[in-house]
């Protein structure tokens, strides 16, 4: 299968080709920008998005995150907590360009929202705090964007805050992100004295009128005390671009004055090729720097026409297939998100890569191999829907009426099918038991849980085989807390939940063999099967692999699906504590069948029991999730914080000094981090902060393993 790493955008991809566009579409392809806002939590993503919507005329009043009035944070839980939980899509217009924006969460528990947004976007704006700089989640989302080959802009925000340093943040981006960043602006003033920004391309100062909430931009001369500094910065910008752009190099070496248009053209080529990341600056909360950021989106980020053809494979032949952008090309669209909408019901967010998606149209789903009818099509604006007749190639919108679609499904033309690469999601690391308050509430609770699991691929539901309890799994304490809150308030489910628990895994540490003969009489009919299984450990993170190498004379091909099904079922619950098995290679090497008595039931059961024997023979071990922890603490509390990390079985990876602040990166088992926020506040007198994200799974120490299994 062709991966998305081959989708790296390139400049002038479609030059010389005639794009076939429908005359009735609202915006030409060249004037569309599909953009995501990505950042660490509290870097100012939603605040910046609110300003974009206000200055483009999409909303008449700015919403504020701290007041719970932000347009894009429409969920009750988002408004109460002042954080983004679910990615919200909207459309606005700037300089006759249609900009489709997705505002993504910054909290690691909701990283799935970033992953699926970046999968379908053509460009991204990375927002960085001018004080905190490049933070842990900043790195995570940046690398997610690079994985999908998404061209990026960077916006250094909060430069009006005490301790803000634009140059330091740019340096950190080069060092920690290995990003080819190039500053195209400089802040005009420092900290509380921030007046605006200096445009290095046009060499002018931009001020933002406070009475009009920054809507009026004033152009002026660069202050004399900053002139030499800005000339040096402009020269460095031109030299950076000339090294990567032949056209600009010729002009620069000839000694001619490099025009603003030539710089912008080189920046666009470099950005689309992934060789440059323009860095802008401002203070979104103080309404400074947003209009130039919108200009940069139009000038430097790609349109759907600038991105190479999306690649997938034929669902039957598995041959590589390409789909070029264009309204008259065969349909290829990706359902990247599902939402349960109280007004329209089941809503699928889709990105149309090629062709045209019309209301009432039949579309083909290669996963289910079935046709479905498109009910209604809507353009999205946070939680508001605007009904339209069609979605054209390059556009993002919502589709109502698709009953069997799940996240990552392809919608295409049945006579020219294509399967686009599905989105891969991380495994949940935390679990919680949940029970209905009465037997009558059980059905309502299960329906609500299934609806939430459809929306969120990192949320899983399981049943404990021993206790019969319903276990829900998610990416962290906050994730499960939001799920519980939505159950109680949004779905009106009467349920009680236990305390969050670590979602352990099991694996094997050596090779093992198992053999089982299933021979029984069920319903006056004999059932016979013999299966031999060998298991072996795989590299951490590779996942499970099942292979049947037994010959046809041992296990006929008609029974292979049953054997594989039995093995997959057996891997769901391990042999130590009924936790899922991971990173296990399973090979079915031998078997026997009876021409009359063999059956699928017999082979499924024999395979499952043979696997269990093999796993017990392979020295199974318990695995626990390890979190990467980043702690920001004043220098005087460094010793106490380090001692606390050591006491939690943590391993310190590095300490970075920044003025009087120390930044600690460490790897700590998740089991040791429950209630860590409270402990850190106590250790640092409320002045420390932290963030964490799943890193890997590691073996639990033998002494602790026995305690966990004996609980």
Secondary structure, DSSP 4 states (H G I P E B T S, - for coil): ---GGGG---TTTTTTS-----TT-SS-GGGEEEEEEEESTTSSHHHHHHHHHHHTTS-SS---TTTT--SS--SHHHHHHTS--S-EEEEEEETTEEEEEEEPP-SGGGHHHHHHHHHH-SEEEEEEETTTBS-HHHHHHHHHHHHTT-EEEEEEE-TTSTT--HHHHHHHHHHHS---EEE-EEEES-GGG--EEEETTTTEEEEE-TTTTT-SEEEEPPPHHHHHHHHHHHHHHHHHHHTT-HHHHHHHHTTPPPPHHHHHHHHHHHHHTTS-EEEEE-BGGGTBSHHHHHHHHHHHSPPGGGSPPEEEE-TTT--EEEE-S-TTSPPEEEEEEEEEETTTEEEEEEEEEESEEETT-EEEETTTTEEEE--EEEEEETTEEEEESEEETT-EEEEE--SS--TT-EEEBTTB--EEPPPP-PPP-EEEEEEESSGGGHHHHHHHHHHHHHH-TT-EEEE-TTT--EEEEESSHHHHHHHHHHHHHTS---EEE---EE--EEEESS-EEEEEEEEEEETTEEEEEEEEEEEEE--TTS--EEEE---TTTS-GGGHHHHHHHHHHHHHS-SSSSPPB-SEEEEEEEEE--TTTB-HHHHHHHHHHHHHHHHHHT-EEEEEEEEEEEEEEEGGGHHHHHHHHHHTT-EEEEEEEETTEEEEEEEEEGGG-TTHHHHHHHHTTT--EEEEEEEEEEEPPHHHHHHHHT-
